[in-house]
Amino acid sequence: MTEQPIRREAVSDQLFTLLRDRILSGVFAAGAPLTAERDLAAEFSVNRHAVREAVKRLQQARLVEVSHGGRTKILDWRRTAGLDLAVQLASTRVPASHDLRRDVLEMRTSIGADAARLCAARCSREAATAIVTAASDYLGRGPDLAELGVADVAWWRLIVEGSGNIAYLLAFNTLVDGSLVAGEVPTEQRAAELLDVEGHMRLAALIASRDEHGAERAARSLLTRSVPVMPVAPDYEGGPT
């Protein structure tokens, strides 16, 4: 029996991945025309339909722009692509110029802090009670980090749902399912956050007391514990240049 896994990925999907990685790595420079359809078909030994499907996906990801005349231009993905590309970057083989895991954890901190603020302002009395109860239950868990991690996600879901912001909720779903790498952060890296039971209790109490700004500060303080410290550039002076 063969031990080689069978690839069921469509040819157009494979071609999309190859072209996407060339764009992300700079092999295809922003502003340059994409290689002609017939030349791509010849290079990869695929039919032109597969090329068109791959280019269509590149266009949907806002990595290329197709003009009415048929010319396809490479876009600067840092200016045009959306958050869906971050999910792809988590699995790409292109060397990252940034620590994507750190970047995602910073985004998680910002979203979580504002969600806590909104939750304190908007959530129902029942939701606030559920958040306080879940924090009290959290007190009795651990010290197993994996168990605390599961309880922490369930508790934060109550807070994000209580914020009433559907965009935050969808971002939360993406963050915790692992596709945007935050869900894959080793629990050891989040130990300081997960073991801060007092911080969880404080945040829950601030939400229940409708202290919006206090909840925002407490959430940011708690979530920042998991963010790796980024070295400051020697020439950084603390403000925009």
FIZAKOL-961998 format. One record per atom (N, C-alpha, C, O): x, y, z; residue in three letters. Coordinates in steps of 0.001 Angstrom, whole numbers, padded with zeros to 6 digits, always signed. Layout:
// residues N
XYZALA ...
***
This chain:
// residues 241
+000839-001206+000000MET +000000+000000+000000MET +000874+001257+000000MET +001925+001294+000640MET +000430+002272-000718THR +001188+003510-000749THR +000946+004316+000517THR -000160+004321+001059THR +001986+004995+000984GLU +001852+005861+002145GLU +001727+007319+001741GLU +001639+008202+002593GLU +001721+007568+000436GLN +001632+008923-000077GLN +000173+009369-000070GLN -000663+008709-000687GLN -000160+010467+000607PRO -001557+010920+000629PRO -002026+011342-000757PRO -001244+011872-001546PRO -003281+011109-001047ILE -003860+011474-002333ILE -004314+012924-002277ILE -005076+013307-001389ILE -003850+013724-003216ARG -004244+015128-003265ARG -005559+015261-004006ARG -005657+014928-005187ARG -006562+015749-003308ARG -007875+015948-003913ARG -008145+017417-004216ARG -009249+017782-004619ARG -007139+018249-004023GLU -007271+019669-004277GLU -007374+019930-005774GLU -006622+019356-006562GLU -008302+020792-006164ALA -008484+021115-007575ALA -007225+021780-008133ALA -006481+022443-007410ALA -007006+021587-009430VAL -005838+022178-010087VAL -005853+023693-009930VAL -004817+024306-009676VAL -007027+024293-010082SER -007131+025752-009964SER -006782+026217-008556SER -006212+027295-008387SER -007121+025407-007530ASP -006773+025757-006149ASP -005262+025719-005943ASP -004691+026594-005292ASP -004621+024692-006509GLN -003176+024586-006386GLN -002484+025747-007095GLN -001505+026303-006598GLN -003011+026102-008265LEU -002426+027199-009024LEU -002638+028525-008287LEU -001744+029371-008261LEU -003810+028705-007694PHE -004068+029910-006905PHE -003042+030050-005786PHE -002499+031133-005565PHE -002779+028954-005084THR -001826+028981-003973THR -000432+029370-004460THR +000247+030181-003830THR -000010+028792-005577LEU +001308+029100-006123LEU +001425+030576-006529LEU +002417+031238-006224LEU +000399+031076-007220LEU +000422+032469-007659LEU +000304+033423-006468LEU +000973+034455-006420LEU -000549+033069-005516ARG -000693+033891-004314ARG +000643+034024-003589ARG +001024+035117-003171ARG +001352+032903-003442ASP +002627+032938-002728ASP +003671+033751-003476ASP +004526+034382-002856ASP +003609+033743-004791ARG +004534+034571-005575ARG +004250+036055-005332ARG +005169+036872-005266ARG +002979+036387-005201ILE +002610+037782-004947ILE +003036+038190-003539ILE +003626+039254-003354ILE +002744+037358-002557LEU +003061+037681-001166LEU +004563+037757-000926LEU +005019+038537-000090LEU +005330+036957-001650SER +006782+036942-001455SER +007484+038015-002274SER +008685+038229-002106SER +006754+038697-003162GLY +007359+039747-003972GLY +007944+039279-005281GLY +008506+040082-006026GLY +007826+037986-005584VAL +008286+037499-006885VAL +007520+038221-007991VAL +008097+038622-009002VAL +006215+038380-007783PHE +005396+039236-008645PHE +005275+040583-007941PHE +004608+040682-006911PHE +005897+041597-008471ALA +005928+042903-007805ALA +004629+043666-007998ALA +003983+043566-009041ALA +004254+044431-006976ALA +003060+045267-007059ALA +003191+046253-008217ALA +004232+046885-008397ALA +002127+046374-008990GLY +002115+047278-010129GLY +002502+046625-011436GLY +002234+047169-012508GLY +003135+045456-011359ALA +003552+044749-012574ALA +002377+043951-013136ALA +001463+043593-012393ALA +002390+043674-014423PRO +001325+042841-014989PRO +001532+041382-014603PRO +002665+040909-014507PRO +000441+040686-014387LEU +000518+039251-014135LEU +000886+038543-015436LEU +000474+038956-016520LEU +001660+037482-015313THR +002027+036693-016484THR +000771+036337-017284THR -000264+036011-016702THR +000858+036397-018588ALA -000301+036148-019452ALA -000892+034765-019207ALA -000186+033824-018846ALA -002179+034665-019407GLU -002914+033423-019158GLU -002309+032242-019917GLU -002114+031170-019345GLU -002015+032434-021194ARG -001481+031333-021992ARG -000102+030903-021501ARG +000240+029722-021552ARG +000702+031883-021015ASP +002041+031559-020519ASP +001965+030805-019186ASP +002764+029903-018933ASP +001013+031175-018347LEU +000832+030456-017084LEU +000373+029025-017351LEU +000826+028080-016704LEU -000524+028886-018307ALA -001006+027545-018655ALA +000142+026669-019142ALA +000218+025486-018809ALA +001031+027262-019931ALA +002165+026500-020441ALA +003170+026190-019335ALA +003707+025084-019272ALA +003423+027167-018464GLU +004408+026971-017395GLU +004010+025850-016448GLU +004854+025056-016032GLU +002727+025784-016106PHE +002278+024802-015114PHE +001614+023579-015749PHE +001142+022683-015049PHE +001586+023557-017069SER +000991+022423-017794SER -000454+022178-017363SER -000847+021052-017056SER -001236+023262-017347VAL -002655+023170-017001VAL -003452+023832-018118VAL -002893+024537-018959VAL -004764+023600-018119ASN -005581+024242-019141ASN -005902+025682-018724ASN -005763+026058-017560ASN -006326+026458-019696ARG -006547+027881-019450ARG -007753+028125-018555ARG -007850+029175-017919ARG -008662+027180-018502HIS -009799+027314-017588HIS -009311+027339-016144HIS -009788+028141-015342HIS -008360+026463-015808ALA -007802+026434-014448ALA -007108+027754-014136ALA -007204+028258-013017ALA -006413+028312-015115VAL -005751+029602-014916VAL -006776+030684-014634VAL -006604+031486-013716VAL -007850+030707-015428ARG -008887+031731-015236ARG -009524+031625-013852ARG -009798+032642-013214ARG -009761+030388-013386GLU -010352+030193-012060GLU -009398+030681-010975GLU -009829+031302-010003GLU -008107+030404-011137ALA -007119+030838-010149ALA -007026+032364-010115ALA -006956+032963-009042ALA -007027+032983-011288VAL -006959+034445-011358VAL -008216+035068-010762VAL -008149+036116-010120VAL -009346+034430-010972LYS -010595+034921-010387LYS -010502+034939-008865LYS -010968+035880-008222LYS -009907+033908-008296ARG -009742+033864-006843ARG -008742+034917-006370ARG -008922+035511-005307ARG -007704+035147-007145LEU -006754+036213-006805LEU -007458+037568-006807LEU -007191+038420-005960LEU -008352+037752-007761GLN -009105+039004-007850GLN -010044+039143-006652GLN -010167+040230-006086GLN -010705+038054-006261GLN -011601+038081-005101GLN -010848+038388-003817GLN -011383+039030-002913GLN -009596+037925-003738ALA -008756+038189-002564ALA -008114+039566-002625ALA -007386+039955-001712ALA -008380+040308-003702ARG -007848+041649-003926ARG -006320+041653-003983ARG -005649+042540-003456ARG -005809+040623-004644LEU -004369+040534-004889LEU -004020+040985-006291LEU -002880+041362-006559LEU -005002+040949-007198VAL -004803+041434-008554VAL -006020+042244-008975VAL -007092+042144-008379VAL -005834+043035-009999GLU -006923+043826-010575GLU -007007+043490-012061GLU -006018+043594-012787GLU -008181+043092-012501VAL -008402+042738-013904VAL -009128+043887-014578VAL -010236+044248-014181VAL -008506+044458-015593SER -009120+045573-016308SER -010072+045042-017366SER -010068+043852-017683SER -010883+045935-017906HIS -011840+045539-018941HIS -011139+045073-020204HIS -011699+044301-020983HIS -009937+045531-020404GLY -009194+045126-021588GLY -008528+043773-021449GLY -007893+043284-022383GLY -008676+043167-020271GLY -008103+041847-020063GLY -006755+041856-019381GLY -006248+040801-019000GLY -006153+043049-019215ARG -004847+043133-018554ARG -005035+042943-017057ARG -005937+043529-016458ARG -004178+042121-016453THR -004263+041856-015023THR -003027+042434-014334THR -001896+042110-014699THR -003252+043298-013328LYS -002156+043978-012638LYS -002049+043458-011209LYS -003055+043221-010540LYS -000806+043285-010756ILE -000554+042874-009383ILE -000810+044066-008453ILE -000320+045168-008699ILE -001574+043839-007392LEU -001858+044892-006426LEU -000917+044788-005222LEU -000338+043735-004957LEU -000780+045892-004508ASP -000025+045883-003256ASP -000957+045337-002180ASP -001812+046057-001665ASP -000786+044057-001846TRP -001735+043397-000951TRP -001812+044047+000425TRP -002829+043915+001107TRP -000769+044740+000843ARG -000806+045414+002144ARG -001808+046562+002154ARG -002241+047010+003216ARG -002171+047033+000967ARG -003131+048130+000863ARG -004518+047678+000424ARG -005496+048399+000623ARG -004612+046502-000164THR -005900+046110-000752THR -006541+044869-000141THR -007766+044746-000149THR -005737+043949+000388ALA -006292+042679+000883ALA -007015+042871+002206ALA -006790+043848+002920ALA -007894+041915+002519GLY -008668+041967+003749GLY -008207+040943+004772GLY -007198+040261+004591GLY -008979+040854+005860LEU -008613+039976+006964LEU -008588+038509+006553LEU -007901+037699+007176LEU -009342+038163+005498ASP -009334+036775+005051ASP -007932+036343+004611ASP -007601+035160+004680ASP -007106+037298+004158LEU -005749+036945+003760LEU -004912+036543+004975LEU -004006+035718+004856LEU -005209+037117+006136ALA -004469+036749+007344ALA -004642+035271+007656ALA -003713+034613+008123ALA -005843+034752+007394VAL -006091+033327+007601VAL -005195+032514+006671VAL -004631+031496+007073VAL -005067+032971+005425GLN -004214+032268+004469GLN -002733+032403+004836GLN -001963+031459+004667GLN -002338+033573+005336LEU -000946+033774+005720LEU -000521+032817+006824LEU +000650+032457+006934LEU -001501+032406+007649ALA -001175+031497+008749ALA -000709+030145+008243ALA +000006+029432+008947ALA -001109+029783+007022SER -000741+028466+006499SER +000184+028535+005284SER +000567+027499+004739SER +000544+029741+004860THR +001385+029870+003681THR +002832+029513+003989THR +003266+029580+005140THR +003557+029143+002979ARG +004977+028812+003130ARG +005867+030027+002872ARG +007093+029924+002913ARG +005250+031167+002609VAL +006025+032383+002358VAL +006614+032888+003671VAL +005888+033020+004656VAL +007923+033173+003705PRO +008523+033708+004929PRO +007852+035017+005328PRO +007736+035934+004515PRO +007410+035103+006580ALA +006697+036294+007037ALA +007676+037391+007448ALA +008702+037119+008072ALA +007344+038640+007089SER +008176+039761+007500SER +007790+040231+008896SER +008496+041039+009499SER +006681+039733+009405HIS +006226+040083+010737HIS +005924+038796+011497HIS +005755+037726+010913HIS +005863+038936+012819ASP +005435+037830+013660ASP +003912+037819+013626ASP +003272+038541+014391ASP +003326+037010+012751LEU +001880+037020+012563LEU +001152+036635+013846LEU +000095+037184+014156LEU +001721+035690+014589ARG +001078+035285+015844ARG +000978+036457+016805ARG -000055+036662+017444ARG +002064+037229+016906ARG +002032+038414+017764ARG +001019+039427+017257ARG +000263+040004+018039ARG +001005+039643+015942ASP +000075+040605+015358ASP -001365+040226+015661ASP -002183+041089+015978ASP -001678+038943+015565VAL -003042+038481+015826VAL -003389+038643+017299VAL -004511+039021+017634VAL -002445+038363+018171LEU -002702+038521+019605LEU -002890+039992+019966LEU -003662+040314+020869LEU -002196+040879+019273GLU -002421+042311+019483GLU -003825+042700+019026GLU -004501+043487+019690GLU -004262+042153+017898MET -005614+042424+017418MET -006640+041876+018407MET -007646+042522+018697MET -006370+040675+018918ARG -007251+040059+019919ARG -007394+040954+021147ARG -008485+041097+021700ARG -006279+041553+021565THR -006310+042439+022729THR -007183+043659+022467THR -007983+044054+023315THR -007026+044252+021290SER -007805+045452+020954SER -009289+045140+020851SER -010121+045880+021375SER -009624+044041+020173ILE -011029+043664+020030ILE -011627+043312+021391ILE -012732+043741+021723ILE -010884+042522+022178GLY -011387+042114+023481GLY -011621+043282+024412GLY -012622+043321+025127GLY -010695+044241+024409ALA -010841+045409+025282ALA -012076+046225+024904ALA -012834+046646+025778ALA -012279+046448+023611ASP -013442+047240+023204ASP -014735+046447+023378ASP -015776+047020+023700ASP -014674+045133+023169ALA -015864+044305+023394ALA -016277+044356+024855ALA -017468+044394+025166ALA -015295+044359+025756ALA -015612+044456+027188ALA -016263+045797+027503ALA -017206+045865+028292ALA -015762+046855+026889ARG -016366+048186+027090ARG -017817+048216+026625ARG -018707+048686+027334ARG -018032+047702+025416LEU -019385+047683+024868LEU -020306+046768+025673LEU -021487+047065+025856LEU -019756+045662+026148CYS -020552+044738+026943CYS -021030+045411+028228CYS -022185+045254+028623CYS -020135+046164+028880ALA -020520+046876+030094ALA -021626+047887+029819ALA -022473+048146+030674ALA -021609+048456+028614ALA -022601+049474+028261ALA -023912+048879+027772ALA -024971+049477+027964ALA -023856+047701+027138ARG -025022+047212+026400ARG -025657+045934+026908ARG -026847+045711+026684ARG -024897+045088+027586CYS -025423+043745+027854CYS -026610+043788+028811CYS -026751+044711+029613CYS -027443+042788+028709SER -028608+042679+029584SER -028174+042299+030996SER -027036+041884+031214SER -029089+042443+031951ARG -028788+042045+033317ARG -028512+040553+033394ARG -027654+040110+034158ARG -029243+039784+032600GLU -029048+038333+032578GLU -027659+037979+032050GLU -026989+037093+032581GLU -027233+038685+030993ALA -025911+038428+030428ALA -024815+038776+031427ALA -023839+038039+031562ALA -024973+039906+032134ALA -023986+040309+033131ALA -023897+039275+034253ALA -022810+038958+034734ALA -025045+038759+034658THR -025066+037728+035700THR -024352+036470+035226THR -023606+035852+035987THR -024579+036088+033972ALA -023930+034906+033411ALA -022420+035088+033358ALA -021675+034137+033596ALA -021957+036303+033047ILE -020522+036583+032980ILE -019890+036481+034362ILE -018807+035917+034519ILE -020572+037031+035362VAL -020060+036955+036738VAL -020050+035508+037226VAL -019103+035075+037882VAL -021105+034768+036903THR -021184+033362+037310THR -020078+032546+036661THR -019452+031707+037310THR -019839+032795+035372ALA -018788+032063+034659ALA -017413+032386+035233ALA -016543+031517+035292ALA -017213+033644+035660ALA -015942+034018+036274ALA -015779+033316+037622ALA -014675+032904+037980ALA -016869+033181+038363SER -016822+032469+039639SER -016512+030995+039422SER -015755+030397+040187SER -017098+030408+038379ASP -016802+029015+038042ASP -015333+028866+037632ASP -014691+027856+037920ASP -014824+029888+036957TYR -013418+029883+036524TYR -012494+029780+037737TYR -011424+029174+037675TYR -012934+030386+038838LEU -012143+030370+040064LEU -011871+028951+040547LEU -010827+028678+041140LEU -012820+028043+040287GLY -012675+026685+040763GLY -011988+025750+039785GLY -011856+024557+040058GLY -011548+026280+038643ARG -010890+025435+037641ARG -009376+025511+037775ARG -008841+026302+038552ARG -008704+024677+037004GLY -007251+024689+036990GLY -006677+023801+038074GLY -007420+023153+038811GLY -005357+023769+038174PRO -004412+024636+037444PRO -004061+024139+036047PRO -003137+024666+035428PRO -004781+023128+035530ASP -004502+022622+034191ASP -004784+023718+033177ASP -005910+024209+033090ASP -003765+024110+032403LEU -003900+025224+031477LEU -004869+024922+030342LEU -005585+025815+029888LEU -004901+023679+029880ALA -005823+023315+028801ALA -007266+023482+029263ALA -008103+023990+028517ALA -007556+023061+030480GLU -008909+023207+031024GLU -009259+024679+031202GLU -010378+025100+030909GLU -008299+025450+031680LEU -008527+026886+031832LEU -008747+027551+030476LEU -009552+028474+030357LEU -008034+027083+029461GLY -008188+027648+028133GLY -009591+027471+027586GLY -010152+028392+026992GLY -010155+026301+027783VAL -011523+026033+027331VAL -012512+026928+028082VAL -013407+027517+027475VAL -012346+027026+029400ALA -013245+027853+030200ALA -013103+029332+029839ALA -014083+030077+029845ALA -011881+029745+029527ASP -011618+031137+029166ASP -012321+031510+027872ASP -012900+032592+027770ASP -012277+030622+026878VAL -012959+030876+025610VAL -014466+031010+025830VAL -015097+031914+025283VAL -015040+030113+026628ALA -016484+030155+026895ALA -016868+031460+027603ALA -017916+032042+027324ALA -016010+031908+028517TRP -016275+033147+029264TRP -016187+034363+028344TRP -017036+035252+028397TRP -015144+034394+027492TRP -015007+035515+026568TRP -016135+035538+025542TRP -016532+036609+025082TRP -016650+034374+025182ARG -017776+034354+024244ARG -018970+035103+024832ARG -019656+035836+024119ARG -019219+034924+026116LEU -020310+035647+026769LEU -020085+037154+026689LEU -021025+037917+026467LEU -018836+037577+026871ILE -018526+039014+026837ILE -018699+039576+025428ILE -019303+040632+025243ILE -018161+038857+024429VAL -018257+039347+023052VAL -019710+039347+022588VAL -020140+040286+021919VAL -020469+038316+022930GLU -021892+038304+022599GLU -022608+039462+023293GLU -023502+040081+022716GLU -022214+039747+024524GLY -022830+040850+025264GLY -022503+042210+024695GLY -023204+043182+024976GLY -021432+042299+023886SER -021070+043585+023288SER -022078+044013+022231SER -022192+045199+021923SER -022810+043049+021675GLY -023782+043367+020634GLY -023159+043720+019303GLY -023836+044268+018432GLY -021863+043415+019121ASN -021166+043746+017881ASN -020926+042463+017096ASN -020088+041646+017478ASN -021655+042286+016007ILE -021572+041037+015244ILE -020217+040889+014560ILE -019737+039769+014379ILE -019596+042002+014177ALA -018265+041929+013553ALA -017242+041400+014551ALA -016386+040590+014195ALA -017328+041853+015795TYR -016438+041334+016835TYR -016696+039849+017074TYR -015761+039075+017283TYR -017960+039460+017042LEU -018288+038056+017282LEU -017723+037163+016181LEU -017199+036086+016465LEU -017824+037599+014937LEU -017277+036808+013832LEU -015752+036751+013907LEU -015152+035714+013625LEU -015128+037867+014286ALA -013677+037868+014457ALA -013278+036925+015590ALA -012279+036213+015490ALA -014063+036924+016664PHE -013806+036027+017795PHE -013872+034568+017345PHE -013022+033757+017713PHE -014883+034244+016551ASN -015010+032867+016058ASN -013784+032454+015263ASN -013292+031333+015400ASN -013290+033367+014426THR -012108+033076+013622THR -010870+032913+014501THR -010030+032049+014252THR -010768+033746+015525LEU -009603+033692+016405LEU -009540+032399+017209LEU -008464+031825+017381LEU -010677+031942+017697VAL -010639+030789+018608VAL -010657+029447+017885VAL -010364+028421+018500VAL -010995+029425+016584ASP -011031+028122+015917ASP -009665+027713+015374ASP -009517+026642+014785ASP -008668+028574+015576GLY -007303+028206+015196GLY -006898+028631+013801GLY -005711+028595+013479GLY -007850+029038+012951SER -007493+029366+011571SER -006703+030664+011474SER -006047+030914+010463SER -006759+031487+012509LEU -005996+032731+012512LEU -004900+032695+013575LEU -004527+033727+014134LEU -004401+031515+013840VAL -003255+031195+014701VAL -003400+031511+016181VAL -002663+030938+016984VAL -004314+032395+016587ALA -004442+032662+018019ALA -004878+031403+018752ALA -004454+031152+019880ALA -005731+030611+018099GLY -006178+029380+018727GLY -005094+028335+018816GLY -005255+027332+019512GLY -003978+028553+018114GLU -002879+027601+018119GLU -001731+028051+019009GLU -000699+027382+019067GLU -001891+029178+019705VAL -000843+029646+020605VAL -000697+028654+021747VAL -001691+028298+022381VAL +000518+028200+022022PRO +000698+027247+023122PRO +000149+027803+024428PRO +000352+028974+024751PRO -000548+026952+025177THR -001153+027427+026426THR -000090+027949+027389THR -000375+028799+028233THR +001148+027435+027261GLU +002212+027907+028132GLU +002474+029400+027919GLU +002801+030120+028863GLU +002328+029858+026669GLN +002546+031272+026379GLN +001453+032124+027010GLN +001673+033297+027313GLN +000282+031539+027206ARG -000845+032283+027776ARG -001014+032004+029267ARG -002036+032364+029851ARG -000032+031374+029880ALA -000161+030966+031275ALA -000463+032150+032193ALA -001345+032059+033047ALA +000259+033258+032025ALA +000066+034408+032904ALA -001362+034933+032817ALA -001951+035322+033825ALA -001910+034942+031614GLU -003293+035395+031430GLU -004285+034400+032013GLU -005191+034777+032756GLU -004109+033124+031672LEU -005066+032109+032102LEU -005075+031916+033614LEU -006121+031624+034193LEU -003932+032075+034251LEU -003843+031872+035698LEU -004235+033109+036504LEU -004298+033062+037732LEU -004495+034199+035817ASP -004897+035433+036508ASP -006401+035373+036816ASP -007208+036040+036168ASP -006747+034580+037795VAL -008156+034425+038177VAL -008717+035745+038704VAL -009859+036107+038418VAL -007905+036447+039468GLU -008347+037736+040009GLU -008691+038709+038885GLU -009660+039461+038983GLU -007887+038690+037809GLY -008164+039571+036679GLY -009483+039238+036006GLY -010215+040134+035586GLY -009790+037940+035901HIS -011079+037527+035336HIS -012232+038005+036216HIS -013229+038525+035716HIS -012089+037825+037521MET -013141+038231+038454MET -013337+039746+038423MET -014468+040233+038457MET -012221+040493+038359ARG -012307+041953+038340ARG -013035+042435+037095ARG -013894+043314+037170ARG -012691+041859+035954LEU -013331+042280+034711LEU -014822+041981+034744LEU -015629+042813+034331LEU -015195+040808+035230ALA -016612+040452+035314ALA -017363+041436+036201ALA -018472+041853+035869ALA -016756+041813+037337ALA -017403+042746+038267ALA -017563+044126+037638ALA -018582+044786+037841ALA -016568+044566+036879LEU -016645+045875+036229LEU -017745+045905+035174LEU -018448+046905+035027LEU -017889+044802+034440ILE -018972+044723+033449ILE -020322+044765+034147ILE -021227+045476+033712ILE -020460+044007+035230ALA -021734+043959+035957ALA -022086+045316+036564ALA -023263+045650+036694ALA -021059+046108+036939SER -021312+047422+037528SER -021431+048516+036476SER -021585+049689+036816SER -021363+048144+035203ARG -021526+049055+034065ARG -020401+050081+033976ARG -020603+051194+033490ARG -019226+049701+034443ASP -018055+050580+034352ASP -017371+050324+033013ASP -016507+049453+032906ASP -017761+051085+031997GLU -017271+050854+030640GLU -015756+050998+030527GLU -015077+050112+030006GLU -015239+052107+031012HIS -013807+052366+030843HIS -012973+051476+031760HIS -011870+051066+031399HIS -013495+051182+032933GLY -012791+050266+033814GLY -012719+048875+033214GLY -011694+048201+033312GLY -013827+048438+032580ALA -013852+047127+031928ALA -012879+047081+030769ALA -012198+046077+030564ALA -012811+048171+030006GLU -011881+048219+028875GLU -010437+048112+029354GLU -009645+047363+028783GLU -010095+048854+030395ARG -008722+048816+030919ARG -008392+047439+031486ARG -007302+046914+031257ARG -009331+046856+032226ALA -009093+045543+032834ALA -008920+044466+031770ALA -008058+043596+031897ALA -009741+044524+030717ALA -009637+043539+029631ALA -008312+043668+028902ALA -007669+042667+028585ALA -007907+044898+028637ARG -006639+045111+027941ARG -005469+044622+028791ARG -004536+044008+028273ARG -005517+044890+030075SER -004456+044439+030969SER -004375+042919+031000SER -003283+042351+031001SER -005526+042267+031025LEU -005565+040801+031081LEU -005048+040187+029783LEU -004209+039287+029809LEU -005547+040673+028652LEU -005196+040080+027356LEU -003756+040384+026940LEU -003126+039586+026247LEU -003247+041521+027357THR -001873+041893+026996THR -000860+040920+027571THR +000258+040826+027064THR -001223+040204+028603ARG -000303+039258+029229ARG +000163+038176+028248ARG +001234+037597+028429ARG -000632+037903+027216SER -000280+036849+026259SER +000458+037365+025037SER +000890+036572+024201SER +000613+038683+024915VAL +001249+039262+023729VAL +002762+039317+023920VAL +003233+039914+024887VAL +003536+038705+023014PRO +004996+038776+023125PRO +005474+040217+023046PRO +004927+041021+022291PRO +006482+040534+023818VAL +007027+041888+023807VAL +007840+042083+022536VAL +008707+041274+022206VAL +007549+043162+021836MET +008260+043467+020589MET +009381+044450+020878MET +009141+045501+021473MET +010613+044124+020464PRO +011721+045051+020693PRO +011464+046387+020006PRO +010974+046430+018877PRO +011793+047465+020687VAL +011608+048800+020126VAL +012814+049155+019266VAL +013955+048959+019684VAL +012567+049674+018068ALA +013654+050059+017174ALA +014505+051137+017838ALA +013972+052020+018510ALA +015832+051072+017655PRO +016735+052036+018311PRO +016413+053485+017993PRO +016641+054363+018826PRO +015876+053758+016779ASP +015630+055143+016385ASP +014203+055591+016684ASP +013789+056674+016271ASP +013436+054740+017416TYR +012043+055091+017712TYR +011990+056173+018784TYR +012625+056031+019829TYR +011247+057246+018547GLU +011187+058357+019487GLU +009828+058523+020122GLU +009558+059527+020781GLU +008959+057522+019921GLY +007675+057566+020611GLY +006574+058286+019888GLY +005523+058539+020476GLY +006772+058628+018635GLY +005732+059331+017905GLY +005892+059111+016425GLY +006905+058566+015986GLY +004890+059532+015628PRO +004957+059356+014178PRO +006050+060204+013572PRO +006379+061282+014068PRO +006599+059698+012499THR +007661+060434+011817THR +007104+061139+010607THR +007843+061817+009894THR 
***
